[in-house]
């Protein structure tokens, strides 16, 4: 990291280097001075002078599936330290804490009056069973997820409590990284239409796309995880089911009501750069995922007429100069 005498415009916090290459390339094309902090091997001094004019948090909750679980708590600690010192942070501690908690996301969506899956967080199977006894209208199948999600890691469809219990008791490491799991209401939707993901920057819609997953749960838009070339090898560490590749399509007619809802979500969550996902089930729009670490998909944005990473650089430069 740079000395105070040579403070760059931007400091990027990251854990997955492949995801950041398009951003680093855009910063270099524009001649923006920047530094990086690899959260896999990080150290910081609390109270040191600001490391840059603006800090861009690109930490991912899925770091633990790549063996980098310690990247998350050090990122959160550093963000809190920076913000306490008045350093401008893009996707700061509040946004990152929201992304780390699926139950917090569900609660936020509900408070905003948006339809979202009913979600039960638990750290004990007997406690879950007792809680389900009070859920008279609970429907199976349901989704089992880590509370700290990311990249579709370890999501599984379960058809009953007994099936869930058998899976949890037999799956090694299932309680990682934080000892909390989530049982979430399942909504059927048209697999040919897929889900909708809206990318937002600075509170405004950047672009939207439809994502057809073919039964997969890893919908990461990064070309590293889901290459545009169907014959290319993906490099995401999250295991993929035996299914066709995830398909991404530009969605230029996303409903205004959905965009308005996404704007409310990112404002309420303190998210500067993020992705909001929803699906359509039986005439309802179901919001179910909030992403504060947005891996933008350049081919989709080009169909909308721009380079998404150039837009992000514009935003970072404006924040640095402010």
Secondary structure, DSSP 8 states (H G I E B T S, - for coil): ---GGG-EEEEEEES-HHHHHHHHHHHHHTT--EEEEEGGG----TT---SEEEEEEE--GGGGGGT-THHHHHHHHHHHHHHHTT--EET-HHHHHHHT-HHHHHHHHHHTT-----EEEES-HHHHHHHHHT-TT--SSEEEEESS--TTTT-EEESSHHHHHHHHHHSTTTTTTTS-EEEEE-----TTT-EEEEEEETTEEEEEEEEE-TT-------TTTS-SSTTS----SS---SS---EEEE-TT--HHHHHHHHHHHHHHT-SEEEEEEEEETTEEEEEEEESS----HHHHHHTTS-HHHHHHHHHHHHHH-
